[in-house]
Amino acid sequence: MRKGRCQLCLKENQDLLRSHFLGKALYRLNREGGQQVMLTPELIMPTDRQLWAHLLCGDCEQRMSSHGENAAMRLVQRKDSFSLLDRLELSWPEKRTATTRIYSGALAGIETCKLAYFALSVIWRSAVRKWTTLRGQTSGVSLESYEEPVRAYLAGETGFPPNVALLLTVCTDFGSRNLVMAPWRSDRLGLLSFCLLTRGIWFRAVVHPELPPAIRHRCCVNGPRNPVFVEDCERELLRLVEPIYKSATVAPSLQP
């Protein structure tokens, strides 16, 4: 441990623990059945490395776990099961399109608020510091003026940020269900958003001073009946990873 200021509760002279960027439990899941692989713009290689920093005090670390991480880790794709998808498929979709099924998280008994808390906690950690990956590269996003409202929500000082909508998509394709992608910035919906992919669950935090009603209705926290979307995310995933494979050196052990 190290003495310092906790970045969540902002209390000084705290015993700061080793806070993992993506959560320690997620690193363990990534190693199930083999070694985890890290993808960066310069290098793709197997590694046991875990990104951590002295970031949070013990109380805040526990808060992160109990309010979001524990619930999320029970629902992500594991070696032989995908609990969240299995539970949704026992329910009846409220709407279907050619590519998407929309379920009520409330009716399916899904704790969507905890999943949203988990997603925002990882996105927030990505914003409060730069995380060094491979060859001196760093990972991180800038939440800009939304960083403080998100911090206050995570610390329990306020409710869910009114200018944030958390969209929750459950992926059916193999690639998305077995991959973790650290938070990244996206403007795909025409609005600023921050995305996170964690073993089959695609989170998109849309931020705007005045969120359009259509986006608010899709929020898994404040939208009607806590909507959860199910779809094949392969095309969007390929759009993200293809540039990485084109620019990065692939370790010899991963080559055919």
Secondary structure, 3 states (H helix, E strand, C coil): CEEECCCCCCCCCEEEEEEECCCHHHHHHHCCCCCCEEECCCEEEECCCCCEEEEEEHHHHHHHHHHHHHHHHHHCECCCCEHHHHHHHCCCCCEECCCEEEEECCCCCCCHHHHHHHHHHHHHHHHHCCEECCCCCEECCCCHHHHHHHHHHHCCCCCCCCCEEEEEEEECCHHHHCCEEEEEEECCCCCCEEEEEECCEEEEEEECCCCCHHHHCCCCCCCCCCEEEEECCHHHHHHHHHHHHHHCEECHHHCC
